[in-house]
Amino acid sequence: MSLDSISHRALSVIPGGVNSGQRRVPGLEQLVITATRGATFTDSRGDTYTDYHAAFGPPLLGHNDPDVDAAVAEAAAHIDLMGVGVTQAEVELAEDLAALIPSVEKVLLTSTGSEATFHALRVSRAATGRRLVVKFQGCYHGWHDSVSMNVISAPERVGRVDPISTGILPEVLDATLVLPFNDSGAVRRAFAEHGADIAAVIVEPVQHNVGCVLPVDGFLQVLRDETTRAGAVLIFDEVITGFRHALGGWQSICGVTPDLTTVGKAIANGYPIAAIGGRADLMDTFSSAPGRPVFFAGTYNGHPAMVAAARACLRKLRNEPVHEHVFALGEQIRSGLEEVFSEAGVPASVAGYGSVFVAYFMDGPAPQTYTDLLRNDAAMFLGYRRALMRHRIFELPLNLKRSHVSYAHTAAHVDELLMASRAALREAIESGGVADIANASTMGGAMR
Ligand SMILES: Cc1ncc(COP(=O)(O)O)c(C=O)c1O
């Protein structure tokens, strides 16, 4: 049986043929991945692509990093899951995280970012005895009910509840207030009106689930001030920004310290481990402490091989010039893309930070709000990315998605990307972009 038929077999036993909603990408229904290596992946047709999707962000060191993989193999050879007690490596990882991330006094491990943000909201509600949480239009914090709304909303759904799933209790949807990112006035008004009921504000300090929207000066400080004044919990969801932008996360860059922080993705270069950490008084209310009331569990929490992956990854991030390398390449890509778009006469706003980049098909300065992003020409954005695939470059062809460089990318990859971009842009202009953007341009619209 040919590997191509795998995608057909997949359809009969896996809903939609893939194991995550965001892996069902229009135009890529036949895509079967057979190998990853460094800055590349290979598909079942034998085609190798330079990968800038990076599995939504984990492999900051590049795929199959030899040091991380060796640490996993070494751990797996002598210890696996026990489900009782603790290991020395878990303690050392927790000590590392507490030393690196300004807000983290104590820390608990989970397997995924969604679990970490779930627990962050639960402990916030428990600690404050309040009901409401605040999130921002364009932020994604995982798949659980309290935050499953208003990510990449269609224009007509901005400003009201826009669930990304059915099956959520209406009272849960009603307990989340969705505010515009970078709008300090809206935050102050929400606190003036609902402050006594707000348990937590959860925010991606840089909005990376819509590409790259940086916080404007003072915005994160307003979140800090308002939550402090109202006695609410401030949660920085650093599942993307953590370790990728700095070992101490965005909070170490912006100087605003939240009460709780969630991290994942780049912590272990692709192995499933994440964490929630923060103020000791909040963290000590989790039921891992005897008699404490906020239930916390997970069969795979602190899995030795995953902990080993995280420790090896953090060691490498600390000891090698990883950030220097990816930041330099990121800068070359962003300035190179600006040139490519301007030569072609195509309006573009090239945004990003460090290793992250995204070329929005719209004019004007870097976007600051979700409303700005509605000007992005999704048909061209998708058309360009699909054309890039013909040149063996992979940037995920879903609207607004960011791209990443890793330690395994080189200056030669950047040259190749810029050359391919020139050609892909011409092809996208000729074709007018993707005609059918349904299912690739928004994420939301689930009817209540
Ligand atoms: C900012 C942010 N928070 C949380 C999550 C959820 O993490 P996971 O997919 O590991 O559950 C994601 C995933 O993309 C994310 O981008």
Ligand as a Chemical Component Dictionary entry (heavy atoms), coordinates in Angstrom:
data_LIG
# 
_chem_comp.id                   LIG 
_chem_comp.type                 NON-POLYMER 
_chem_comp.pdbx_formal_charge   0 
_chem_comp.three_letter_code    LIG 
# 
loop_
_chem_comp_atom.comp_id 
_chem_comp_atom.atom_id 
_chem_comp_atom.alt_atom_id 
_chem_comp_atom.type_symbol 
_chem_comp_atom.charge 
_chem_comp_atom.model_Cartn_x 
_chem_comp_atom.model_Cartn_y 
_chem_comp_atom.model_Cartn_z 
_chem_comp_atom.pdbx_ordinal 
LIG C1 C1 C 0 -0.716 30.845 23.868 1  
LIG C2 C2 C 0 -1.168 29.427 23.955 2  
LIG N1 N1 N 0 -1.653 28.960 25.106 3  
LIG C3 C3 C 0 -2.046 27.693 25.260 4  
LIG C4 C4 C 0 -1.988 26.820 24.207 5  
LIG C5 C5 C 0 -2.437 25.408 24.384 6  
LIG O1 O1 O 0 -1.340 24.578 24.424 7  
LIG P1 P1 P 0 -1.478 23.017 24.021 8  
LIG O2 O2 O 0 -1.793 22.973 22.567 9  
LIG O3 O3 O 0 -0.146 22.445 24.383 10 
LIG O4 O4 O 0 -2.587 22.463 24.845 11 
LIG C6 C6 C 0 -1.498 27.260 22.976 12 
LIG C7 C7 C 0 -1.411 26.336 21.833 13 
LIG O5 O5 O 0 -1.198 26.709 20.715 14 
LIG C8 C8 C 0 -1.090 28.595 22.844 15 
LIG O6 O6 O 0 -0.647 29.081 21.679 16 
# 
loop_
_chem_comp_bond.comp_id 
_chem_comp_bond.atom_id_1 
_chem_comp_bond.atom_id_2 
_chem_comp_bond.value_order 
_chem_comp_bond.pdbx_ordinal 
LIG C1 C2 SING 1  
LIG C2 N1 SING 2  
LIG C2 C8 DOUB 3  
LIG N1 C3 DOUB 4  
LIG C3 C4 SING 5  
LIG C4 C5 SING 6  
LIG C4 C6 DOUB 7  
LIG C5 O1 SING 8  
LIG O1 P1 SING 9  
LIG P1 O2 DOUB 10 
LIG P1 O3 SING 11 
LIG P1 O4 SING 12 
LIG C6 C7 SING 13 
LIG C6 C8 SING 14 
LIG C7 O5 DOUB 15 
LIG C8 O6 SING 16 
# 
